[in-house]
């Protein structure tokens, strides 16, 4: 930006106003003088014209042209310095007389002048002025009226030379006056500059020297007036700054000395802190190692106790023996739960708890947790009811296991601390931004409650509301602590309200993502639409929950709250179905049976829900006229299977296979793990005509250079050439430069998908492979129409694999699901995994002994990928945790997880030895 100096301001504020004022005054007076000259000239010409018009009247009236000529010429001689020419025109504008013969009246009279000849005019032209005036003659009649008669016109051509000369002289004088004014103001401005600008400039230079560190600067010149006061003030300021700078230097030197001493102290403290940190890390490592070892040492005999107890319970026993063994099993399971809680707390304490983000069916997740807890509630004859917002999306992405862990803790506590009454569960949701959903679960019980003092210690580790509760109800006091931390890890929290002896309400809030590929597991029985159903349940919450569910199925629902209303409505109205809830106690069983007998005479289908696990009750109610009797709580899938005859609902347990039309395309599958490659090639073989396989990136590159593929599914971590390098080189080939390449990896780390897409992959799939996502990729790029949805008949696990013996270690139903309901393939892949475990264990141990973390990661990644396609959830989980932790930590920091992994491998190797013959035979 242009900067104006003080000198410029002085010149600008002195000369510019003088120039403007001079121009204004000169212009005003020059204009006034010229106007006065023109006015004077008009008055003089007008004075000449008046007697001339009077003299011209007689000449025009007598038509005496000679007289008029002589009159004009005499006047021309007398006024030659003023008038250039004079003309007398007739009424018809013909020239009657003229003082000079060289003028044409038609040239002088313009159209504008002709139109206004009736009035006197004084018109200025470039070289002359033209004066025109009408010549009239007045006559008076006998009655005194005046009659004006136009005789002609007088034209006077006035010389403008004198006026022009006067104007020029005026302009010259005005310019000289303005020039003198500007020069005079310039002289004054220069003196003012010398008096003000130069001292200010000297002061500014002194300030610059002071700013550059020359603190001995002072202004020695003497000025006048206010400038002298300013000079004295600046000199005082300079002296003060110099003193302040000297003080500051002394303070800095002192502070530097103090800081040097402090740094020496800090260094000593840092050494002490480092030593303390190492001792703390060593203590933490010892603690983690102790927990892992104790977990291993305790769970190994506990698994034997629980397993053999269950085996003995299958044999003929007396009631006393069965009661003793059931107590042993419950105690062992309780101890196993405590051990798992301590391990979870240890992981939370070291921030190593991993929250997964995998697709889940929300209704199935909730119902699975409640199915496990329902027997405990029914044993105490509690009313356990579940109310889920019918519009809640079912297909979500989150950690189903952790959700079940928190719900199991909250609902289990509610059941444990409630001796009579009910436990009510409400689930609602709110859609958030970025495809997120917030879920809220409220668990309300009528139990012992918590007083105000006890509430303060509720979320403390190894503590409960009352220490006597531990003796009365059992437990470690870790459940709520772990649940609250898990909720916070899932962007949520746990809160509660409670009063002693009035029950407690817990709220569990957390966030999930909406699944972009929804697979709805919520039942929707079409055959129940518009059917008339009467619902009886004495518990309002349970009645409302079932009513909302039935209305969601578009049934016509009538609710009653008493036995009398149930019978009355059943007799008076026509219903297709009756759902009756019975609260079991000894005095009401007979009344309830009679109620069902009477109701069966009017309603064809009656279903009874009881808060009990007793099998004989079911037979009793069916004998009384009920179609079926089942235990509460009401669960959507269970209720649909009870009352619906829809083929789709029935097919949920044994769906029929539909024919699948294969795509006439060729795809390439690449994986270094034999089992993984076999599974993905099997899945692809059911969808496309031709599947080509490769064991590493180099083989894939060679194949891509020779033949064209519609799709390539590429593992990431492989020997010889990894998947990323292979994809980049395939992009350079002629045949497959634009072929979509999908990354298939066991990594489920945060940001891994974005990283793969940035590298240039078309898509991203985690192991185990989701068949729905596989079909989605093929449909999106390779299909002209979607493949028909199909499923294979489920195979009863106990018919193909001894699940009871190895329950908890091998999940055969999960293996069947991951193999696409192919039992033979599942068994073959499990056999391949079990046979590879001894070599894998040896490789892992070698890498640990040599402390080769990179080599260890490669082996663990391969093992993790193999576990993803088999039903070994424990080994899969610990392998995934180890691989995730090793991306940020060292081998020494994950010793508990390593011990747990080797423990699981040993169990599977033992299983392999026990069932080796059957597996090898099947294979």
ZAMARGU-4260 file (C-alpha; in steps of 0.2 Angstrom, whole numbers, plus 5000, padded with zeros to 4 digits):
<rodrens>
0) 5000/5000/5000 | 5007/5018/4996 | 5013/5027/5011 | 5012/5046/5012 | 5025/5054/5022
5) 5023/5069/5034 | 5032/5080/5021 | 5019/5075/5008 | 5005/5078/5020 | 5011/5096/5023
10) 5013/5100/5005 | 4996/5092/5001 | 4987/5101/5015 | 4994/5118/5010 | 4995/5119/4991
15) 4980/5109/4987 | 4967/5120/4997 | 4976/5136/4990 | 4974/5129/4972 | 4956/5124/4975
20) 4951/5141/4983 | 4960/5151/4969 | 4952/5141/4955 | 4935/5143/4963 | 4937/5162/4966
25) 4945/5166/4949 | 4931/5156/4940 | 4918/5165/4949 | 4924/5182/4946 | 4929/5179/4928
30) 4911/5172/4925 | 4903/5187/4934 | 4913/5199/4924 | 4909/5191/4907 | 4891/5191/4912
35) 4892/5209/4916 | 4900/5213/4899 | 4887/5204/4890 | 4873/5212/4900 | 4880/5230/4896
40) 4882/5226/4878 | 4863/5221/4877 | 4858/5237/4886 | 4868/5247/4874 | 4861/5238/4858
45) 4844/5239/4865 | 4846/5258/4868 | 4851/5260/4850 | 4836/5250/4843 | 4822/5259/4852
50) 4824/5276/4842 | 4829/5266/4827 | 4812/5257/4827 | 4802/5273/4830 | 4811/5281/4814
55) 4808/5265/4804 | 4789/5265/4808 | 4786/5280/4797 | 4798/5274/4783 | 4789/5257/4783
60) 4772/5265/4784 | 4776/5276/4769 | 4786/5263/4760 | 4800/5275/4759 | 4815/5263/4757
65) 4827/5277/4753 | 4824/5285/4769 | 4827/5269/4778 | 4843/5265/4769 | 4850/5283/4773
70) 4845/5280/4791 | 4854/5264/4793 | 4870/5270/4784 | 4871/5286/4795 | 4869/5275/4810
75) 4882/5263/4804 | 4894/5277/4803 | 4891/5283/4820 | 4891/5265/4828 | 4904/5257/4817
80) 4914/5251/4832 | 4899/5242/4839 | 4888/5236/4825 | 4894/5226/4810 | 4877/5227/4800
85) 4859/5233/4802 | 4844/5226/4793 | 4826/5231/4792 | 4815/5216/4786 | 4797/5217/4780
90) 4783/5207/4788 | 4787/5193/4775 | 4805/5193/4780 | 4811/5202/4764 | 4825/5214/4766
95) 4819/5232/4765 | 4835/5241/4770 | 4852/5236/4775 | 4868/5246/4781 | 4879/5235/4771
100) 4875/5225/4755 | 4885/5210/4759 | 4873/5201/4771 | 4860/5189/4767 | 4846/5189/4780
105) 4842/5171/4777 | 4859/5166/4783 | 4857/5176/4799 | 4839/5169/4803 | 4840/5151/4809
110) 4825/5141/4812 | 4825/5144/4831 | 4827/5163/4828 | 4813/5163/4815 | 4801/5154/4827
115) 4803/5168/4840 | 4804/5184/4830 | 4789/5191/4839 | 4800/5194/4854 | 4816/5204/4856
120) 4831/5192/4855 | 4849/5194/4859 | 4858/5178/4852 | 4877/5174/4854 | 4886/5166/4840
125) 4904/5161/4838 | 4910/5178/4830 | 4895/5190/4833 | 4879/5193/4843 | 4862/5195/4833
130) 4849/5207/4840 | 4831/5205/4833 | 4816/5215/4838 | 4799/5217/4830 | 4794/5234/4823
135) 4776/5238/4827 | 4764/5253/4825 | 4750/5257/4837 | 4733/5264/4832 | 4719/5269/4844
140) 4701/5268/4839 | 4687/5280/4843 | 4682/5270/4859 | 4700/5270/4865 | 4705/5252/4860
145) 4724/5250/4855 | 4727/5241/4838 | 4745/5235/4836 | 4751/5232/4819 | 4767/5222/4814
150) 4777/5233/4802 | 4793/5222/4800 | 4808/5217/4810 | 4825/5225/4815 | 4841/5215/4814
155) 4857/5222/4822 | 4873/5212/4820 | 4884/5216/4835 | 4904/5214/4834 | 4911/5202/4847
160) 4929/5206/4845 | 4930/5218/4860 | 4920/5205/4871 | 4932/5191/4866 | 4948/5202/4870
165) 4941/5206/4887 | 4937/5188/4891 | 4955/5183/4886 | 4963/5196/4897 | 4952/5190/4912
170) 4958/5172/4909 | 4976/5178/4909 | 4974/5188/4925 | 4965/5174/4934 | 4979/5162/4930
175) 4992/5174/4936 | 4983/5176/4952 | 4981/5157/4955 | 5000/5155/4950 | 5005/5168/4963
180) 4994/5160/4976 | 5002/5142/4973 | 5019/5149/4973 | 5016/5158/4989 | 5008/5143/4998
185) 5023/5133/4992 | 5035/5145/5001 | 5025/5144/5017 | 5024/5124/5015 | 5043/5123/5013
190) 5045/5134/5029 | 5033/5123/5038 | 5042/5107/5033 | 5058/5114/5039 | 5050/5118/5056
195) 5041/5101/5058 | 5045/5087/5046 | 5064/5088/5048 | 5063/5087/5067 | 5050/5072/5066
200) 5062/5063/5054 | 5077/5065/5066 | 5066/5058/5080 | 5060/5044/5070 | 5079/5039/5066
205) 5083/5040/5084 | 5068/5028/5088 | 5074/5016/5074 | 5092/5016/5082 | 5084/5012/5099
210) 5074/4998/5092 | 5090/4991/5084 | 5098/4989/5101 | 5108/5006/5102 | 5102/5010/5119
215) 5114/5025/5121 | 5104/5035/5108 | 5098/5053/5112 | 5092/5068/5102 | 5104/5082/5104
220) 5096/5095/5093 | 5085/5109/5100 | 5068/5113/5093 | 5054/5126/5097 | 5038/5124/5105
225) 5029/5107/5107 | 5043/5098/5097 | 5055/5103/5110 | 5044/5095/5123 | 5042/5079/5113
230) 5062/5078/5111 | 5064/5079/5130 | 5050/5066/5132 | 5059/5054/5120 | 5076/5057/5128
235) 5068/5052/5145 | 5060/5037/5137 | 5077/5031/5130 | 5085/5033/5147 | 5071/5022/5155
240) 5072/5009/5141 | 5091/5008/5143 | 5089/5005/5162 | 5075/4992/5159 | 5086/4983/5147
245) 5101/4982/5159 | 5089/4976/5172 | 5082/4963/5160 | 5100/4957/5156 | 5104/4955/5174
250) 5087/4945/5177 | 5090/4934/5162 | 5108/4929/5168 | 5100/4925/5185 | 5086/4915/5177
255) 5098/4906/5166 | 5109/4901/5181 | 5093/4895/5190 | 5087/4886/5175 | 5103/4877/5173
260) 5102/4871/5191 | 5084/4866/5189 | 5088/4856/5173 | 5101/4846/5183 | 5088/4842/5196
265) 5075/4838/5182 | 5088/4826/5174 | 5091/4817/5191 | 5072/4816/5193 | 5070/4809/5175
270) 5082/4796/5179 | 5073/4791/5195 | 5056/4792/5185 | 5063/4781/5171 | 5069/4768/5184
275) 5052/4769/5193 | 5043/4767/5176 | 5054/4752/5172 | 5050/4745/5189 | 5031/4748/5186
280) 5032/4740/5168 | 5041/4725/5176 | 5028/4724/5189 | 5014/4726/5176 | 5022/4712/5165
285) 5024/4701/5181 | 5005/4704/5185 | 5000/4701/5167 | 5011/4685/5166 | 5004/4680/5183
290) 4986/4682/5177 | 4989/4673/5161 | 4998/4659/5169 | 4984/4658/5183 | 4971/4658/5169
295) 4979/4644/5160 | 4982/4634/5176 | 4965/4637/5182 | 4955/4635/5166 | 4964/4619/5161
300) 4958/4609/5176 | 4941/4618/5176 | 4938/4613/5158 | 4941/4595/5164 | 4929/4597/5179
305) 4915/4605/5168 | 4917/4593/5154 | 4917/4577/5164 | 4903/4584/5175 | 4892/4586/5160
310) 4897/4569/5154 | 4892/4561/5171 | 4876/4571/5170 | 4871/4561/5154 | 4872/4545/5164
315) 4858/4537/5175 | 4859/4546/5192 | 4849/4547/5208 | 4841/4564/5212 | 4854/4567/5225
320) 4869/4564/5214 | 4861/4574/5200 | 4859/4589/5212 | 4877/4587/5218 | 4884/4587/5201
325) 4873/4602/5195 | 4880/4611/5210 | 4898/4607/5205 | 4894/4612/5187 | 4887/4629/5192
330) 4901/4632/5204 | 4914/4628/5191 | 4905/4639/5178 | 4905/4653/5191 | 4923/4652/5194
335) 4927/4652/5175 | 4916/4668/5174 | 4927/4676/5188 | 4943/4671/5179 | 4936/4678/5162
340) 4931/4694/5171 | 4948/4696/5179 | 4956/4694/5162 | 4945/4707/5154 | 4948/4719/5168
345) 4967/4716/5165 | 4965/4720/5147 | 4955/4736/5151 | 4967/4741/5163 | 4981/4741/5150
350) 4970/4748/5136 | 4972/4732/5126 | 4953/4728/5124 | 4948/4728/5105 | 4931/4733/5100
355) 4926/4724/5084 | 4916/4731/5069 | 4908/4716/5060 | 4890/4714/5053 | 4878/4708/5066
360) 4859/4704/5067 | 4853/4714/5082 | 4837/4704/5086 | 4847/4688/5085 | 4860/4695/5096
365) 4848/4701/5110 | 4838/4685/5109 | 4853/4674/5111 | 4858/4683/5127 | 4840/4682/5134
370) 4839/4664/5129 | 4854/4660/5140 | 4847/4671/5155 | 4829/4666/5154 | 4831/4649/5164
375) 4838/4659/5178 | 4823/4671/5179 | 4811/4656/5176 | 4819/4647/5191 | 4814/4661/5202
380) 4797/4663/5194 | 4801/4681/5188 | 4792/4689/5174 | 4806/4693/5161 | 4799/4704/5147
385) 4808/4712/5132 | 4801/4727/5122 | 4810/4732/5106 | 4805/4746/5095 | 4798/4737/5080
390) 4806/4749/5068 | 4823/4747/5074 | 4835/4742/5060 | 4841/4724/5062 | 4857/4724/5052
395) 4870/4733/5060 | 4889/4734/5062 | 4897/4732/5079 | 4904/4720/5092 | 4890/4707/5095
400) 4900/4698/5108 | 4904/4714/5119 | 4885/4719/5117 | 4880/4702/5124 | 4893/4703/5138
405) 4886/4720/5144 | 4868/4715/5142 | 4871/4698/5151 | 4879/4707/5165 | 4865/4720/5167
410) 4851/4708/5165 | 4860/4695/5175 | 4862/4707/5190 | 4844/4712/5188 | 4839/4693/5190
415) 4851/4690/5203 | 4846/4704/5215 | 4827/4702/5212 | 4818/4689/5222 | 4800/4692/5216
420) 4792/4703/5203 | 4798/4707/5186 | 4813/4712/5175 | 4808/4723/5161 | 4819/4727/5146
425) 4816/4741/5134 | 4826/4744/5118 | 4825/4760/5107 | 4836/4769/5095 | 4840/4786/5087
430) 4848/4788/5069 | 4864/4799/5069 | 4874/4806/5056 | 4886/4797/5045 | 4876/4781/5045
435) 4878/4779/5064 | 4864/4773/5076 | 4863/4776/5094 | 4855/4762/5104 | 4848/4763/5122
440) 4844/4748/5132 | 4834/4751/5149 | 4834/4736/5161 | 4822/4739/5175 | 4819/4727/5190
445) 4809/4726/5206 | 4824/4720/5217 | 4833/4726/5232 | 4838/4742/5225 | 4853/4753/5230
450) 4854/4766/5243 | 4862/4783/5240 | 4878/4779/5250 | 4881/4763/5241 | 4878/4771/5224
455) 4895/4780/5226 | 4905/4764/5226 | 4895/4755/5212 | 4907/4756/5198 | 4923/4753/5209
460) 4933/4738/5204 | 4931/4723/5216 | 4917/4732/5225 | 4899/4730/5227 | 4885/4741/5233
465) 4886/4731/5250 | 4900/4720/5255 | 4887/4708/5262 | 4880/4706/5245 | 4896/4696/5240
470) 4893/4684/5253 | 4874/4683/5249 | 4874/4683/5230 | 4892/4680/5225 | 4902/4689/5212
475) 4918/4699/5211 | 4911/4716/5208 | 4920/4718/5191 | 4905/4715/5180 | 4899/4733/5181
480) 4916/4741/5180 | 4920/4730/5164 | 4903/4734/5156 | 4905/4753/5159 | 4922/4753/5151
485) 4915/4743/5136 | 4901/4755/5134 | 4913/4769/5134 | 4924/4761/5121 | 4908/4759/5110
490) 4905/4778/5111 | 4892/4776/5125 | 4890/4774/5144 | 4880/4766/5158 | 4870/4776/5170
495) 4857/4771/5183 | 4843/4776/5195 | 4839/4767/5211 | 4830/4767/5228 | 4833/4755/5241
500) 4819/4741/5241 | 4811/4749/5226 | 4821/4742/5212 | 4834/4749/5200 | 4834/4754/5182
505) 4850/4754/5172 | 4853/4762/5155 | 4865/4755/5143 | 4869/4767/5128 | 4881/4764/5114
510) 4883/4767/5095 | 4884/4756/5080 | 4884/4758/5061 | 4870/4754/5049 | 4875/4739/5038
515) 4875/4745/5020 | 4871/4727/5015 | 4857/4723/5026 | 4852/4705/5030 | 4836/4707/5040
520) 4834/4692/5053 | 4818/4699/5060 | 4803/4688/5057 | 4788/4694/5047 | 4775/4680/5045
525) 4764/4685/5031 | 4751/4672/5035 | 4747/4681/5051 | 4741/4697/5043 | 4724/4703/5047
530) 4721/4688/5059 | 4711/4691/5075 | 4721/4688/5091 | 4717/4690/5109 | 4732/4693/5121
535) 4732/4691/5139 | 4746/4695/5151 | 4744/4702/5168 | 4761/4712/5167 | 4758/4729/5158
540) 4775/4730/5151 | 4775/4712/5143 | 4757/4715/5137 | 4762/4731/5128 | 4778/4723/5121
545) 4769/4708/5113 | 4755/4720/5107 | 4767/4731/5097 | 4776/4715/5090 | 4759/4708/5084
550) 4753/4724/5077 | 4770/4726/5068 | 4765/4709/5060 | 4748/4718/5055 | 4738/4707/5066
555) 4721/4713/5073 | 4725/4713/5092 | 4714/4714/5107 | 4722/4715/5124 | 4714/4710/5141
560) 4722/4711/5158 | 4711/4699/5168 | 4705/4681/5167 | 4687/4686/5167 | 4689/4698/5153
565) 4699/4685/5143 | 4684/4673/5145 | 4671/4686/5141 | 4680/4692/5125 | 4683/4674/5120
570) 4665/4670/5121 | 4657/4686/5113 | 4670/4688/5099 | 4678/4678/5086 | 4697/4675/5087
575) 4709/4665/5077 | 4722/4664/5090 | 4724/4667/5109 | 4741/4670/5117 | 4739/4668/5136
580) 4753/4672/5149 | 4752/4662/5165 | 4761/4666/5181 | 4765/4650/5189 | 4762/4646/5207
585) 4755/4631/5216 | 4738/4639/5219 | 4735/4645/5202 | 4740/4630/5191 | 4723/4622/5192
590) 4714/4638/5189 | 4725/4641/5174 | 4722/4624/5167 | 4703/4627/5168 | 4705/4644/5160
595) 4713/4635/5145 | 4700/4622/5144 | 4686/4634/5144 | 4694/4645/5131 | 4698/4631/5119
600) 4679/4629/5116 | 4679/4646/5108 | 4696/4649/5100 | 4704/4636/5089 | 4723/4640/5093
605) 4729/4644/5110 | 4747/4647/5115 | 4752/4648/5133 | 4768/4657/5139 | 4774/4653/5157
610) 4788/4659/5168 | 4794/4642/5172 | 4806/4629/5164 | 4796/4614/5170 | 4793/4602/5156
615) 4777/4594/5164 | 4768/4611/5163 | 4769/4610/5144 | 4761/4593/5143 | 4748/4599/5156
620) 4743/4614/5146 | 4743/4605/5129 | 4732/4592/5137 | 4720/4606/5143 | 4718/4612/5125
625) 4733/4623/5121 | 4742/4621/5104 | 4759/4623/5112 | 4766/4630/5129 | 4783/4639/5129
630) 4794/4648/5142 | 4794/4667/5144 | 4801/4679/5139 | 4792/4683/5122 | 4805/4683/5109
635) 4801/4688/5091 | 4808/4673/5082 | 4802/4661/5095 | 4785/4668/5095 | 4784/4668/5076
640) 4789/4650/5075 | 4776/4645/5088 | 4761/4654/5080 | 4765/4655/5061 | 4764/4642/5048
645) 4773/4653/5035 | 4785/4643/5024 | 4798/4657/5026 | 4797/4656/5045 | 4798/4637/5045
650) 4813/4638/5032 | 4823/4648/5044 | 4828/4632/5053 | 4830/4621/5037 | 4830/4632/5021
655) 4829/4624/5004 | 4842/4626/4992 | 4837/4635/4976 | 4846/4632/4959 | 4860/4645/4955
660) 4864/4650/4938 | 4883/4652/4936 | 4891/4667/4928 | 4900/4664/4912 | 4916/4673/4917
665) 4933/4669/4923 | 4940/4675/4940 | 4957/4674/4948 | 4959/4669/4967 | 4976/4672/4975
670) 4981/4666/4993 | 4996/4658/5000 | 4986/4648/5013 | 4980/4631/5006 | 4964/4631/5016
675) 4959/4649/5013 | 4962/4646/4994 | 4952/4631/4994 | 4937/4639/5003 | 4937/4655/4992
680) 4939/4644/4976 | 4924/4633/4982 | 4913/4649/4985 | 4918/4657/4968 | 4915/4640/4959
685) 4897/4640/4964 | 4895/4658/4957 | 4906/4658/4941 | 4910/4646/4927 | 4929/4647/4929
690) 4940/4650/4944 | 4959/4651/4942 | 4970/4650/4958 | 4987/4656/4962 | 4998/4654/4978
695) 5007/4670/4978 | 5008/4687/4970 | 5021/4681/4957 | 5010/4667/4951 | 4995/4679/4950
700) 5006/4692/4939 | 5011/4678/4927 | 4993/4672/4925 | 4987/4690/4923 | 5000/4693/4909
705) 4993/4678/4899 | 4974/4678/4901 | 4960/4690/4904 | 4950/4690/4921 | 4934/4698/4925
710) 4938/4699/4943 | 4954/4696/4954 | 4953/4692/4973 | 4970/4695/4981 | 4977/4691/4998
715) 4988/4705/5005 | 5002/4696/5015 | 5010/4683/5004 | 5028/4676/5001 | 5038/4680/4986
720) 5027/4695/4981 | 5014/4703/4992 | 4996/4707/4986 | 4999/4726/4985 | 5014/4724/4973
725) 5006/4711/4963 | 4991/4723/4960 | 5001/4737/4955 | 5011/4727/4942 | 4995/4719/4936
730) 4989/4737/4932 | 5003/4738/4920 | 4999/4723/4910 | 4989/4724/4894 | 4976/4711/4897
735) 4971/4716/4915 | 4975/4734/4917 | 4957/4739/4921 | 4952/4722/4930 | 4944/4725/4947
740) 4956/4719/4961 | 4948/4715/4978 | 4959/4715/4993 | 4956/4699/5004 | 4964/4700/5021
745) 4963/4695/5039 | 4968/4712/5045 | 4953/4721/5053 | 4963/4736/5059 | 4955/4754/5059
750) 4959/4763/5043 | 4964/4747/5034 | 4950/4748/5021 | 4954/4766/5017 | 4972/4762/5015
755) 4968/4748/5003 | 4957/4758/4992 | 4970/4772/4991 | 4982/4760/4985 | 4971/4756/4970
760) 4960/4741/4975 | 4943/4740/4969 | 4936/4733/4985 | 4940/4726/5002 | 4935/4710/5011
765) 4940/4703/5028 | 4942/4685/5032 | 4931/4675/5035 | 4924/4679/5018 | 4906/4685/5018
770) 4896/4676/5004 | 4884/4690/5003 | 4898/4703/5000 | 4906/4691/4988 | 4890/4690/4978
775) 4888/4709/4979 | 4905/4712/4971 | 4902/4700/4957 | 4885/4707/4954 | 4891/4725/4954
780) 4905/4722/4941 | 4902/4705/4932 | 4883/4702/4932 | 4870/4708/4921 | 4857/4703/4934
785) 4858/4698/4952 | 4861/4680/4957 | 4846/4671/4964 | 4847/4671/4983 | 4850/4653/4989
790) 4855/4644/5005 | 4860/4626/5009 | 4850/4615/5021 | 4857/4616/5038 | 4865/4600/5044
795) 4863/4596/5062 | 4880/4598/5070 | 4879/4583/5081 | 4876/4572/5066 | 4893/4577/5058
800) 4904/4582/5073 | 4905/4577/5091 | 4902/4595/5097 | 4897/4590/5115 | 4915/4584/5118
805) 4924/4599/5111 | 4911/4613/5115 | 4919/4629/5118 | 4935/4625/5109 | 4928/4620/5092
810) 4911/4628/5086 | 4905/4616/5073 | 4890/4627/5068 | 4901/4642/5065 | 4912/4631/5054
815) 4897/4625/5044 | 4891/4643/5042 | 4908/4649/5036 | 4909/4635/5023 | 4892/4640/5016
820) 4883/4625/5024 | 4895/4613/5016 | 4899/4600/5030 | 4912/4590/5020 | 4921/4606/5016
825) 4920/4612/5034 | 4928/4595/5040 | 4941/4596/5027 | 4947/4614/5031 | 4946/4610/5050
830) 4957/4594/5046 | 4970/4605/5037 | 4970/4618/5051 | 4973/4605/5064 | 4987/4596/5054
835) 4996/4612/5052 | 4995/4618/5070 | 5011/4608/5077 | 5022/4616/5063 | 5014/4633/5066
840) 5017/4632/5085 | 5035/4627/5081 | 5037/4642/5069 | 5030/4654/5082 | 5041/4647/5096
845) 5056/4649/5085 | 5052/4667/5081 | 5049/4671/5099 | 5066/4663/5104 | 5075/4674/5091
850) 5064/4689/5096 | 5060/4691/5077 | 5044/4702/5078 | 5042/4704/5059 | 5043/4685/5056
855) 5032/4682/5071 | 5019/4694/5063 | 5020/4685/5046 | 5016/4668/5055 | 5002/4675/5066
860) 4994/4683/5051 | 4994/4667/5041 | 4987/4658/5057 | 4974/4671/5059 | 4968/4669/5041
865) 4967/4651/5043 | 4956/4653/5059 | 4944/4665/5050 | 4938/4650/5039 | 4936/4638/5053
870) 4925/4636/5069 | 4939/4640/5082 | 4932/4656/5089 | 4944/4657/5104 | 4960/4654/5094
875) 4954/4666/5080 | 4950/4680/5093 | 4967/4679/5102 | 4976/4679/5085 | 4967/4694/5079
880) 4971/4703/5096 | 4989/4698/5095 | 4991/4704/5077 | 4982/4721/5081 | 4993/4724/5096
885) 5009/4720/5087 | 5006/4734/5075 | 5009/4746/5089 | 5018/4736/5103 | 5032/4724/5106
890) 5031/4705/5109 | 5036/4708/5128 | 5020/4718/5131 | 5008/4705/5125 | 5014/4690/5135
895) 4997/4686/5142 | 4989/4685/5125 | 5004/4674/5119 | 5001/4662/5133 | 4983/4661/5130
900) 4986/4658/5111 | 4998/4643/5115 | 4985/4636/5127 | 4972/4636/5113 | 4984/4628/5101
905) 4988/4615/5113 | 4970/4611/5116 | 4967/4610/5097 | 4982/4599/5095 | 4975/4587/5108
910) 4958/4587/5100 | 4967/4583/5083 | 4976/4568/5091 | 4959/4562/5098 | 4949/4563/5082
915) 4964/4561/5070 | 4957/4544/5063 | 4940/4551/5059 | 4946/4567/5052 | 4959/4558/5041
920) 4946/4545/5036 | 4934/4559/5031 | 4947/4569/5022
</rodrens>
